[in-house]
Amino acid sequence: MTTTAAIPDVPDAKRASLLISTPGSSLPLRAPNETTAEVSVTHWRHEPEHLVTDCCNYQAYYLGSMLIREFKGIESTIEACSKMKKSTDSMRKIPTITLSISYSGVRFIDFKTKHEIMVHHIRDISFASQDSDDLSTFAYITHDERTGHHYCHVFRVSTFDKAFEIILTLGQAFEVAYQLILKNQSS
């Protein structure tokens, strides 16, 4: 059985912009290696304000999603990556999307039509990692509030460096959201 503690809401865009634009205020972020033991990187790739006032866009192939029956963190992403890679091996054309990452979450945007396909709020994303067998493949796990299920979404990009950058940007989005929540609660 899984229980979920009440998570404070991330401030909306207007409130978040106000929190970072107040004279003399800054958004202090912990270094990536201070937020998780799995990362040795000491600097984020983006200014925190960029993830509040805009977003970071990345082109990726969407290999698909898989229902997670038993949530096991990295084991769940490894299993999903393996299954999604096998299921797309014979596909002639894998959908290209834009992943648009900000402090509030991740949006899937159709690369050609620019239509929004899906939105995952930051509070619903619980885990992200690169595939251990193919570092250009990565995945993240979401919780669907409507159904109560977890899903693992799997992507592939051109290089392992790009996959690492996307995972790092997602980690930074979590840190920005966390710091905004703290700042909002103290003001």
N, CA, C and O of each residue as an XYZ file, in Angstrom:
748
protein
N       0.838     -1.173      0.000
C       0.000      0.000      0.000
C       0.888      1.242      0.000
O       1.897      1.293      0.704
N       0.506      2.241     -0.793
C       1.255      3.477     -0.866
C       0.436      4.593     -0.255
O      -0.758      4.717     -0.526
N       1.068      5.396      0.561
C       0.390      6.565      1.103
C       1.098      7.797      0.592
O       2.303      7.776      0.340
N       0.350      8.865      0.441
C       0.914     10.101     -0.057
C       0.638     11.212      0.938
O      -0.510     11.440      1.320
N       1.675     11.893      1.353
C       1.510     13.033      2.243
C       1.007     14.217      1.431
O       1.258     14.311      0.229
N       0.299     15.113      2.092
C      -0.187     16.309      1.413
C       1.011     17.160      1.003
O       1.836     17.532      1.837
N       1.095     17.460     -0.274
C       2.186     18.260     -0.801
C       1.649     19.662     -1.040
O       0.624     19.826     -1.701
N       2.335     20.690     -0.505
C       1.865     22.053     -0.747
C       1.865     22.347     -2.243
O       2.721     21.863     -2.984
N       0.905     23.136     -2.670
C       0.831     23.487     -4.082
C       1.983     24.397     -4.478
O       2.419     25.250     -3.706
N       2.460     24.197     -5.687
C       3.459     25.072     -6.267
C       2.746     26.379     -6.593
O       1.635     26.350     -7.123
N       3.359     27.533     -6.288
C       2.701     28.803     -6.605
C       2.389     28.906     -8.099
O       3.135     28.396     -8.935
N       1.274     29.574     -8.424
C       0.937     29.756     -9.838
C       1.955     30.700    -10.486
O       2.785     31.295     -9.799
N       1.882     30.829    -11.808
C       2.887     31.585    -12.560
C       2.989     33.034    -12.096
O       4.090     33.571    -11.982
N       1.862     33.662    -11.831
C       1.870     35.066    -11.409
C       2.559     35.214    -10.054
O       3.408     36.088     -9.880
N       2.197     34.362     -9.097
C       2.791     34.412     -7.758
C       4.273     34.043     -7.818
O       5.090     34.671     -7.145
N       4.629     33.041     -8.608
C       6.027     32.626     -8.735
C       6.875     33.757     -9.314
O       7.981     34.011     -8.837
N       6.359     34.437    -10.339
C       7.089     35.564    -10.934
C       7.284     36.674     -9.912
O       8.351     37.286     -9.852
N       6.262     36.933     -9.113
C       6.352     37.947     -8.065
C       7.407     37.551     -7.027
O       8.180     38.397     -6.577
N       7.442     36.291     -6.653
C       8.404     35.822     -5.652
C       9.854     35.985     -6.100
O      10.738     36.218     -5.275
N      10.101     35.863     -7.399
C      11.486     35.986     -7.875
C      11.831     37.394     -8.326
O      13.008     37.700     -8.517
N      10.824     38.276     -8.504
C      11.103     39.614     -9.016
C      11.153     40.683     -7.930
O      11.494     41.831     -8.215
N      10.824     40.332     -6.706
C      10.881     41.287     -5.611
C      12.327     41.743     -5.429
O      13.226     40.909     -5.318
N      12.567     43.085     -5.397
C      13.945     43.572     -5.233
C      14.623     42.949     -4.011
O      14.031     42.842     -2.937
N      15.865     42.546     -4.202
C      16.637     41.954     -3.117
C      16.337     40.486     -2.871
O      16.949     39.861     -2.004
N      15.402     39.937     -3.624
C      15.089     38.519     -3.410
C      15.756     37.680     -4.487
O      15.860     38.089     -5.644
N      16.190     36.540     -4.098
C      16.753     35.603     -5.061
C      16.191     34.232     -4.723
O      15.563     34.041     -3.682
N      16.419     33.310     -5.593
C      15.936     31.958     -5.366
C      17.156     31.063     -5.169
O      17.723     30.565     -6.141
N      17.562     30.856     -3.918
C      18.751     30.035     -3.677
C      18.445     28.564     -3.932
O      17.515     28.001     -3.355
N      19.227     27.963     -4.791
C      19.041     26.544     -5.099
C      20.186     25.735     -4.510
O      21.336     26.173     -4.504
N      19.857     24.566     -4.022
C      20.903     23.624     -3.632
C      21.553     23.108     -4.916
O      20.900     23.034     -5.957
N      22.816     22.759     -4.846
C      23.511     22.196     -6.008
C      22.924     20.824     -6.327
O      22.407     20.153     -5.434
N      22.998     20.396     -7.599
C      22.436     19.088     -7.964
C      22.937     17.947     -7.084
O      22.161     17.072     -6.701
N      24.236     17.954     -6.760
C      24.788     16.865     -5.951
C      24.329     16.926     -4.491
O      24.565     15.986     -3.732
N      23.680     18.017     -4.093
C      23.119     18.115     -2.746
C      21.666     17.639     -2.700
O      21.119     17.405     -1.622
N      21.047     17.497     -3.867
C      19.639     17.094     -3.908
C      19.458     15.594     -4.054
O      18.409     15.055     -3.701
N      20.476     14.915     -4.572
C      20.408     13.463     -4.737
C      21.819     12.881     -4.758
O      22.750     13.509     -5.260
N      21.964     11.707     -4.225
C      23.277     11.051     -4.164
C      23.729     10.521     -5.521
O      24.914     10.247     -5.711
N      22.798     10.372     -6.470
C      23.130      9.775     -7.769
C      23.833     10.734     -8.718
O      24.273     10.319     -9.790
N      23.951     12.017     -8.348
C      24.506     13.016     -9.258
C      25.771     13.613     -8.662
O      25.802     13.974     -7.485
N      26.817     13.714     -9.480
C      28.060     14.326     -9.009
C      28.219     15.758     -9.521
O      29.165     16.446     -9.138
N      27.316     16.209    -10.373
C      27.364     17.549    -10.950
C      27.125     18.581     -9.848
O      26.285     18.384     -8.971
N      27.878     19.688     -9.906
C      27.763     20.702     -8.855
C      27.042     21.974     -9.293
O      26.793     22.851     -8.466
N      26.701     22.093    -10.581
C      26.020     23.301    -11.070
C      24.843     22.930    -11.970
O      24.908     21.979    -12.749
N      23.771     23.704    -11.843
C      22.617     23.542    -12.728
C      22.947     24.150    -14.083
O      23.885     24.940    -14.191
N      22.201     23.799    -15.108
C      22.467     24.296    -16.463
C      21.727     25.590    -16.797
O      22.079     26.273    -17.759
N      20.701     25.930    -16.008
C      19.855     27.080    -16.339
C      19.733     28.019    -15.147
O      19.880     27.608    -13.996
N      19.463     29.281    -15.440
C      19.137     30.224    -14.372
C      17.772     29.827    -13.824
O      16.878     29.503    -14.606
N      17.581     29.840    -12.506
C      16.291     29.423    -11.946
C      15.120     30.252    -12.481
O      14.024     29.730    -12.684
N      15.361     31.542    -12.707
C      14.300     32.421    -13.207
C      13.778     31.961    -14.565
O      12.603     32.144    -14.883
N      14.662     31.363    -15.361
C      14.247     30.891    -16.691
C      13.168     29.807    -16.582
O      12.244     29.760    -17.394
N      13.292     28.947    -15.583
C      12.296     27.885    -15.401
C      10.994     28.414    -14.797
O       9.986     27.707    -14.781
N      11.011     29.654    -14.301
C       9.796     30.271    -13.761
C       9.104     31.105    -14.827
O       7.891     31.001    -15.009
N       9.865     31.930    -15.532
C       9.262     32.853    -16.495
C       9.137     32.270    -17.893
O       8.423     32.817    -18.734
N       9.820     31.176    -18.145
C       9.804     30.555    -19.469
C       9.882     29.041    -19.281
O       9.407     28.518    -18.273
N      10.467     28.347    -20.229
C      10.634     26.897    -20.118
C      11.839     26.487    -20.954
O      12.334     27.264    -21.771
N      12.296     25.289    -20.747
C      13.383     24.715    -21.537
C      12.766     23.661    -22.446
O      12.094     22.743    -21.976
N      12.995     23.796    -23.740
C      12.395     22.891    -24.716
C      13.436     21.938    -25.288
O      14.556     22.329    -25.616
N      13.034     20.682    -25.396
C      13.909     19.640    -25.929
C      13.121     18.772    -26.906
O      11.994     18.364    -26.627
N      13.732     18.499    -28.046
C      13.117     17.592    -29.014
C      13.486     16.163    -28.629
O      14.642     15.870    -28.327
N      12.487     15.277    -28.643
C      12.719     13.876    -28.267
C      11.758     12.971    -29.020
O      10.717     13.414    -29.506
N      12.119     11.706    -29.107
C      11.198     10.691    -29.628
C      10.444     10.121    -28.436
O      11.040      9.760    -27.421
N       9.137     10.045    -28.573
C       8.314      9.486    -27.492
C       8.081      8.014    -27.792
O       7.353      7.672    -28.724
N       8.708      7.135    -26.992
C       8.588      5.699    -27.213
C       7.300      5.131    -26.635
O       6.868      4.047    -27.026
N       6.687      5.853    -25.709
C       5.411      5.414    -25.152
C       5.406      5.427    -23.637
O       6.354      5.871    -22.990
N       4.309      4.925    -23.092
C       4.180      4.862    -21.637
C       3.732      3.466    -21.232
O       3.163      2.715    -22.025
N       4.002      3.148    -19.988
C       3.664      1.827    -19.467
C       3.095      1.985    -18.060
O       3.611      2.755    -17.250
N       2.029      1.246    -17.786
C       1.447      1.213    -16.451
C       2.438      0.553    -15.495
O       2.976     -0.515    -15.789
N       2.671      1.185    -14.364
C       3.548      0.623    -13.335
C       2.658     -0.054    -12.304
O       1.955      0.612    -11.545
N       2.693     -1.358    -12.282
C       1.838     -2.104    -11.346
C       2.395     -2.070     -9.926
O       1.645     -1.978     -8.954
N       3.722     -2.147     -9.819
C       4.368     -2.089     -8.506
C       5.509     -1.083     -8.599
O       6.509     -1.327     -9.273
N       5.354      0.041     -7.922
C       6.329      1.124     -7.991
C       7.641      0.712     -7.323
O       7.683      0.433     -6.125
N       8.733      0.678     -8.140
C      10.038      0.269     -7.619
C      11.144      1.227     -8.055
O      12.293      0.813     -8.208
N      10.812      2.506     -8.258
C      11.821      3.505     -8.611
C      12.572      3.164     -9.871
O      11.970      2.953    -10.923
N      13.906      3.106     -9.768
C      14.747      2.890    -10.946
C      14.448      1.557    -11.628
O      14.540      1.464    -12.852
N      14.094      0.534    -10.870
C      13.736     -0.754    -11.481
C      12.534     -0.591    -12.410
O      12.474     -1.217    -13.468
N      11.590      0.241    -12.016
C      10.406      0.480    -12.851
C      10.783      1.171    -14.150
O      10.250      0.835    -15.207
N      11.715      2.152    -14.081
C      12.100      2.848    -15.308
C      12.920      1.940    -16.218
O      12.763      1.994    -17.438
N      13.787      1.111    -15.653
C      14.590      0.182    -16.465
C      13.679     -0.792    -17.210
O      13.866     -1.041    -18.401
N      12.700     -1.336    -16.505
C      11.752     -2.270    -17.125
C      10.954     -1.582    -18.231
O      10.780     -2.142    -19.313
N      10.472     -0.378    -17.962
C       9.682      0.346    -18.961
C      10.532      0.704    -20.173
O      10.067      0.580    -21.305
N      11.765      1.144    -19.959
C      12.652      1.481    -21.077
C      12.873      0.262    -21.962
O      12.800      0.361    -23.187
N      13.139     -0.873    -21.356
C      13.372     -2.105    -22.110
C      12.147     -2.479    -22.942
O      12.266     -2.770    -24.132
N      10.976     -2.470    -22.317
C       9.747     -2.843    -23.033
C       9.404     -1.853    -24.140
O       9.017     -2.260    -25.235
N       9.544     -0.550    -23.863
C       9.187      0.455    -24.870
C      10.166      0.438    -26.039
O       9.761      0.653    -27.182
N      11.447      0.185    -25.774
C      12.421      0.097    -26.868
C      12.097     -1.091    -27.761
O      12.146     -0.974    -28.985
N      11.765     -2.239    -27.162
C      11.410     -3.426    -27.951
C      10.145     -3.188    -28.762
O      10.065     -3.596    -29.920
N       9.162     -2.534    -28.167
C       7.883     -2.331    -28.864
C       8.000     -1.329    -30.008
O       7.170     -1.330    -30.917
N       9.025     -0.469    -29.975
C       9.179      0.512    -31.053
C      10.249      0.119    -32.064
O      10.439      0.825    -33.054
N      10.952     -0.992    -31.841
C      12.001     -1.435    -32.765
C      11.498     -1.583    -34.193
O      12.207     -1.229    -35.136
N      10.303     -2.093    -34.364
C       9.782     -2.345    -35.709
C       8.984     -1.167    -36.274
O       8.525     -1.223    -37.415
N       8.818     -0.123    -35.498
C       8.060      1.038    -35.986
C       8.891      1.813    -36.999
O      10.087      2.028    -36.805
N       8.247      2.225    -38.068
C       8.943      3.001    -39.089
C       9.146      4.438    -38.638
O      10.178      5.051    -38.909
N       8.141      4.965    -37.943
C       8.222      6.359    -37.518
C       7.794      6.472    -36.060
O       6.662      6.145    -35.706
N       8.698      6.931    -35.235
C       8.414      7.142    -33.816
C       8.027      8.610    -33.649
O       8.695      9.485    -34.199
N       6.964      8.892    -32.901
C       6.509     10.281    -32.757
C       7.591     11.201    -32.178
O       8.234     10.879    -31.179
N       7.771     12.345    -32.828
C       8.688     13.364    -32.335
C       7.879     14.393    -31.565
O       6.869     14.901    -32.051
N       8.337     14.691    -30.365
C       7.640     15.678    -29.544
C       8.647     16.696    -29.013
O       9.860     16.495    -29.071
N       8.106     17.782    -28.501
C       8.901     18.740    -27.750
C       8.534     18.563    -26.292
O       7.361     18.635    -25.927
N       9.532     18.333    -25.459
C       9.329     18.312    -24.012
C       9.599     19.726    -23.531
O      10.704     20.244    -23.697
N       8.606     20.343    -22.944
C       8.716     21.710    -22.459
C       8.716     21.670    -20.933
O       7.686     21.409    -20.312
N       9.882     21.931    -20.331
C      10.068     21.763    -18.888
C      10.120     23.123    -18.199
O      10.861     24.014    -18.614
N       9.322     23.270    -17.138
C       9.351     24.474    -16.306
C       9.171     24.060    -14.851
O       9.035     22.875    -14.547
N       9.171     25.039    -13.960
C       9.005     24.736    -12.533
C       7.656     24.094    -12.236
O       7.496     23.434    -11.209
N       6.690     24.280    -13.123
C       5.345     23.748    -12.863
C       5.136     22.347    -13.418
O       4.159     21.686    -13.066
N       6.050     21.879    -14.291
C       5.902     20.533    -14.818
C       6.453     20.366    -16.220
O       7.303     21.134    -16.670
N       5.950     19.343    -16.901
C       6.406     19.001    -18.249
C       5.199     18.947    -19.177
O       4.180     18.331    -18.866
N       5.341     19.607    -20.321
C       4.306     19.536    -21.351
C       4.871     18.784    -22.547
O       6.015     18.999    -22.946
N       4.045     17.885    -23.124
C       4.388     17.220    -24.388
C       3.731     18.058    -25.474
O       2.534     18.335    -25.405
N       4.499     18.460    -26.469
C       3.965     19.247    -27.573
C       4.314     18.526    -28.869
O       5.464     18.144    -29.081
N       3.315     18.340    -29.740
C       3.565     17.719    -31.040
C       4.567     18.588    -31.787
O       4.352     19.790    -31.942
N       5.660     17.990    -32.249
C       6.740     18.749    -32.861
C       6.291     19.469    -34.133
O       6.705     20.602    -34.380
N       5.457     18.828    -34.932
C       5.025     19.434    -36.196
C       3.884     20.426    -36.022
O       3.959     21.557    -36.502
N       2.823     20.001    -35.334
C       1.629     20.850    -35.242
C       1.707     21.878    -34.118
O       0.945     22.845    -34.109
N       2.618     21.678    -33.177
C       2.782     22.538    -31.993
C       1.592     22.467    -31.041
O       1.452     23.323    -30.167
N       0.734     21.459    -31.197
C      -0.394     21.270    -30.283
C       0.072     20.552    -29.021
O       0.889     19.632    -29.066
N      -0.474     21.001    -27.900
C      -0.160     20.354    -26.629
C      -0.852     19.001    -26.568
O      -2.056     18.897    -26.803
N      -0.082     17.966    -26.251
C      -0.608     16.606    -26.189
C      -0.935     16.205    -24.762
O      -1.979     15.607    -24.502
N      -0.038     16.537    -23.835
C      -0.181     16.071    -22.460
C       0.544     17.038    -21.528
O       1.514     17.687    -21.921
N       0.059     17.127    -20.283
C       0.716     17.939    -19.254
C       0.896     17.085    -18.008
O      -0.041     16.430    -17.551
N       2.104     17.098    -17.466
C       2.372     16.437    -16.185
C       2.819     17.513    -15.203
O       3.878     18.116    -15.378
N       2.016     17.753    -14.175
C       2.370     18.731    -13.152
C       3.544     18.201    -12.345
O       3.679     16.994    -12.142
N       4.384     19.110    -11.890
C       5.601     18.717    -11.171
C       5.273     17.858     -9.955
O       6.037     16.954     -9.616
N       4.156     18.122     -9.298
C       3.791     17.355     -8.095
C       3.435     15.899     -8.424
O       3.438     15.044     -7.538
N       3.127     15.619     -9.702
C       2.744     14.271    -10.121
C       3.908     13.462    -10.688
O       3.741     12.287    -11.016
N       5.084     14.075    -10.808
C       6.268     13.382    -11.320
C       7.082     12.920    -10.119
O       7.452     13.723     -9.263
N       7.357     11.621    -10.063
C       8.002     11.111     -8.853
C       9.417     10.584     -9.051
O      10.156     10.447     -8.076
N       9.810     10.290    -10.268
C      11.125      9.683    -10.467
C      11.535      9.850    -11.922
O      10.696      9.750    -12.817
N      12.817     10.103    -12.166
C      13.326     10.216    -13.529
C      14.733      9.640    -13.582
O      15.509      9.799    -12.640
N      15.063      8.968    -14.689
C      16.419      8.429    -14.836
C      16.710      8.080    -16.289
O      15.805      7.921    -17.108
N      18.006      7.964    -16.581
C      18.435      7.462    -17.878
C      18.410      5.945    -17.829
O      18.531      5.340    -16.764
N      18.252      5.340    -19.002
C      18.295      3.886    -19.110
C      19.747      3.433    -18.945
O      20.645      4.006    -19.562
N      19.978      2.438    -18.141
C      21.354      1.982    -17.882
C      21.987      1.298    -19.096
O      23.211      1.300    -19.227
N      21.182      0.715    -19.981
C      21.715      0.032    -21.168
C      21.922      0.964    -22.356
O      22.787      0.719    -23.197
N      21.132      2.028    -22.428
C      21.178      2.964    -23.548
C      20.984      4.361    -22.972
O      19.852      4.783    -22.736
N      22.075      5.078    -22.746
C      22.013      6.367    -22.048
C      21.344      7.477    -22.844
O      21.129      8.567    -22.313
N      21.006      7.225    -24.120
C      20.244      8.222    -24.876
C      18.740      8.027    -24.672
O      17.933      8.786    -25.210
N      18.372      7.021    -23.905
C      16.971      6.760    -23.553
C      16.783      7.112    -22.083
O      17.628      6.799    -21.244
N      15.667      7.766    -21.783
C      15.382      8.140    -20.401
C      13.885      8.041    -20.159
O      13.093      7.919    -21.094
N      13.519      8.097    -18.901
C      12.107      7.937    -18.548
C      11.802      8.686    -17.261
O      12.688      8.977    -16.457
N      10.530      8.986    -17.095
C      10.093      9.480    -15.793
C       8.738      8.894    -15.453
O       7.960      8.522    -16.331
N       8.472      8.818    -14.149
C       7.244      8.200    -13.643
C       6.293      9.280    -13.161
O       6.681     10.207    -12.450
N       5.031      9.139    -13.566
C       3.999     10.083    -13.135
C       2.907      9.345    -12.378
O       2.735      8.133    -12.504
N       2.189     10.108    -11.600
C       1.019      9.584    -10.889
C      -0.209     10.231    -11.507
O      -0.284     11.455    -11.609
N      -1.164      9.419    -11.917
C      -2.415      9.921    -12.478
C      -3.424     10.024    -11.339
O      -3.907      9.010    -10.833
N      -3.741     11.259    -10.938
C      -4.664     11.463     -9.813
C      -6.047     10.879    -10.090
O      -6.728     10.406     -9.180
N      -6.448     10.920    -11.350
C      -7.784     10.443    -11.719
C      -7.936      8.943    -11.489
O      -8.945      8.489    -10.949
N      -6.919      8.173    -11.905
C      -7.010      6.712    -11.799
C      -6.281      6.152    -10.578
O      -6.545      5.031    -10.145
N      -5.359      6.950    -10.028
C      -4.555      6.472     -8.906
C      -3.375      5.608     -9.330
O      -2.654      5.092     -8.476
N      -3.165      5.442    -10.634
C      -2.079      4.604    -11.149
C      -0.819      5.422    -11.431
O      -0.872      6.642    -11.588
N       0.313      4.720    -11.490
C       1.578      5.309    -11.907
C       1.876      4.847    -13.334
O       1.584      3.710    -13.705
N       2.462      5.748    -14.124
C       2.857      5.432    -15.496
C       4.296      5.868    -15.704
O       4.736      6.879    -15.156
N       5.019      5.107    -16.492
C       6.386      5.458    -16.843
C       6.394      5.886    -18.308
O       5.982      5.124    -19.183
N       6.858      7.091    -18.573
C       6.928      7.647    -19.924
C       8.374      7.570    -20.394
O       9.290      7.996    -19.691
N       8.570      7.020    -21.593
C       9.917      6.718    -22.082
C      10.213      7.535    -23.341
O       9.367      7.672    -24.224
N      11.440      8.075    -23.403
C      11.860      8.945    -24.497
C      13.252      8.552    -24.966
O      14.019      7.920    -24.240
N      13.559      8.944    -26.204
C      14.912      8.757    -26.733
C      15.325     10.068    -27.395
O      14.522     10.725    -28.057
N      16.590     10.435    -27.206
C      17.158     11.614    -27.852
C      18.420     11.197    -28.600
O      18.822     10.035    -28.556
N      19.041     12.156    -29.289
C      20.161     11.821    -30.170
C      21.439     11.420    -29.439
O      22.219     10.626    -29.963
N      21.667     11.949    -28.244
C      22.907     11.637    -27.529
C      22.638     11.406    -26.044
O      21.619     11.844    -25.508
N      23.559     10.717    -25.395
C      23.409     10.516    -23.950
C      23.603     11.830    -23.199
O      23.036     12.015    -22.122
N      24.413     12.761    -23.765
C      24.580     14.074    -23.128
C      23.261     14.838    -23.091
O      22.941     15.491    -22.098
N      22.502     14.753    -24.176
C      21.205     15.436    -24.234
C      20.237     14.807    -23.238
O      19.495     15.523    -22.564
N      20.232     13.489    -23.136
C      19.360     12.820    -22.156
C      19.736     13.243    -20.739
O      18.862     13.498    -19.910
N      21.037     13.317    -20.461
C      21.493     13.745    -19.138
C      21.053     15.179    -18.861
O      20.604     15.491    -17.758
N      21.181     16.054    -19.862
C      20.760     17.452    -19.699
C      19.268     17.546    -19.383
O      18.862     18.338    -18.532
N      18.461     16.749    -20.057
C      17.012     16.768    -19.809
C      16.708     16.291    -18.394
O      15.900     16.903    -17.695
N      17.346     15.209    -17.966
C      17.140     14.703    -16.600
C      17.594     15.752    -15.583
O      16.921     15.970    -14.575
N      18.733     16.402    -15.843
C      19.234     17.440    -14.947
C      18.283     18.638    -14.912
O      18.046     19.209    -13.847
N      17.741     19.019    -16.059
C      16.781     20.126    -16.111
C      15.517     19.777    -15.344
O      14.958     20.625    -14.649
N      15.067     18.552    -15.462
C      13.897     18.116    -14.696
C      14.196     18.177    -13.195
O      13.350     18.604    -12.409
N      15.390     17.754    -12.803
C      15.797     17.860    -11.402
C      15.831     19.302    -10.934
O      15.430     19.606     -9.811
N      16.312     20.195    -11.796
C      16.345     21.612    -11.441
C      14.930     22.171    -11.322
O      14.664     22.997    -10.448
N      14.027     21.734    -12.184
C      12.631     22.180    -12.091
C      12.037     21.782    -10.741
O      11.300     22.560    -10.136
N      12.352     20.574    -10.266
C      11.912     20.137     -8.932
C      12.470     21.059     -7.851
O      11.746     21.487     -6.953
N      13.762     21.358     -7.947
C      14.404     22.207     -6.938
C      13.818     23.618     -6.954
O      13.577     24.195     -5.893
N      13.586     24.181     -8.140
C      12.978     25.513     -8.242
C      11.582     25.496     -7.625
O      11.233     26.391     -6.854
N      10.784     24.487     -7.959
C       9.429     24.380     -7.393
C       9.491     24.285     -5.872
O       8.716     24.942     -5.177
N      10.402     23.479     -5.355
C      10.558     23.308     -3.907
C      10.928     24.633     -3.237
O      10.349     24.999     -2.215
N      11.890     25.344     -3.816
C      12.314     26.624     -3.236
C      11.204     27.671     -3.323
O      11.063     28.497     -2.421
N      10.418     27.643     -4.398
C       9.277     28.563     -4.514
C       8.226     28.269     -3.444
O       7.643     29.190     -2.873
N       7.988     26.994     -3.177
C       7.034     26.618     -2.122
C       7.525     27.154     -0.776
O       6.751     27.742     -0.021
N       8.809     26.952     -0.476
C       9.372     27.444      0.788
C       9.268     28.961      0.883
O       8.888     29.504      1.921
N       9.607     29.633     -0.203
C       9.569     31.101     -0.220
C       8.136     31.603     -0.085
O       7.888     32.590      0.607
N       7.206     30.939     -0.731
C       5.794     31.327     -0.665
C       5.258     31.143      0.756
O       4.481     31.968      1.237
N       5.667     30.072      1.424
C       5.201     29.809      2.789
C       5.773     30.807      3.790
O       5.138     31.110      4.799
N       6.974     31.318      3.511
C       7.598     32.247      4.460
C       7.192     33.699      4.229
O       7.481     34.561      5.060
N       6.524     33.979      3.110
C       6.140     35.377      2.843
C       4.696     35.653      3.188
O       4.225     36.777      3.020
